Every structure is written in structure tokens, then in C-alpha cells.
């Protein structure tokens, strides 16, 4: 879901002594689009009740995090 990490890019985690298993200092990719997330959420509706968000960085830093939460709720994903 997350393609890049601002904390990794700025070196914040490395300064705190935290290693990054997602190569946050080196990799810069776009975050998942809202449309792609919505497609996945619709596929999950009625099949599972939760969805894990991950990737590089913190999911709550996604530029459309509020939209992702609304889509999750609409599709009964907690």
C-alpha cells in the first residue's frame, strides 16, 4: 500500500537506531491508488472481516488515508 516513507528518506529511523526491512531510505515508489484499494476492498467484502495495511512507512501517512478508512468501513473491513 505504501510505496515510500518520509521517515526513511529523512533518515529519522536510522538516527533512532531502527533498521528498515522495506529499504525506506532507498526506495521511492508511488503509494497504492484509492481506486486499486477500493477494488481490493470490494473483493474482500463478505469474504473476510479485516484488512492489514502495510508497505513502506506508516499507512496513516498515505495521502488519502481518510478515504481508505471510509472504503474499509463501507466494505465491512475493520
C-alpha positions in Angstrom: 0.0 0.0 0.0 2.7 2.4 0.9 5.4 2.9 -1.7 7.7 5.3 0.1 8.5 6.5 3.6 9.2 10.1 4.5 10.9 8.9 7.8 13.2 6.6 5.9 14.0 9.3 3.3 14.9 11.8 6.0 17.0 9.2 7.9 14.8 9.6 11.1 14.6 5.8 11.7 18.3 5.3 11.1 19.2 8.1 13.5 16.9 6.4 16.1 18.8 3.1 15.5 15.8 1.4 13.9 16.5 -0.7 10.8 14.1 -0.7 7.9 13.2 -4.0 6.4 11.5 -2.2 3.5 14.5 -0.2 2.4 12.7 3.1 3.2 15.9 5.1 2.7 16.5 3.8 -0.8 13.1 3.0 -2.5 10.7 5.6 -3.7 7.6 4.2 -5.4 4.0 5.7 -5.6 1.5 4.7 -2.9 -1.4 2.5 -3.9 -4.2 4.4 -5.6 -7.5 4.8 -3.9 -9.1 3.0 -6.9 -6.9 0.0 -6.5 -7.5 -0.2 -2.8 -11.3 0.1 -3.4 -11.1 -2.8 -5.9 -9.3 -5.0 -3.3 -11.7 -4.0 -0.5 -14.7 -4.9 -2.7 -13.2 -8.3 -3.4 -12.8 -8.8 0.4 -16.4 -7.8 1.3 -18.2 -10.8 2.7 -15.1 -13.0 2.5 -13.0 -11.6 5.4 -13.6 -9.0 8.1 -10.3 -7.3 8.3 -7.5 -6.0 6.1 -3.9 -5.2 7.1 -2.3 -2.0 5.7 1.4 -2.0 5.2 4.4 -1.3 3.0 7.0 1.4 3.4 6.2 3.9 6.2 3.1 4.3 8.2 -0.3 3.7 6.5 -1.7 6.8 8.3 0.7 8.9 6.2 -1.0 7.9 2.9 -2.2 11.0 1.2 -5.8 9.6 1.1 -5.8 7.7 4.4 -9.3 9.0 5.4 -10.7 7.8 2.1 -9.1 4.4 2.7 -10.8 4.2 6.1 -14.2 5.0 4.6 -13.8 2.4 1.9 -12.8 -0.1 4.5 -15.9 0.6 6.6 -18.2 0.5 3.5 -16.9 -3.0 2.8 -17.2 -4.2 6.4 -13.4 -4.4 6.9 -12.2 -3.4 10.4 
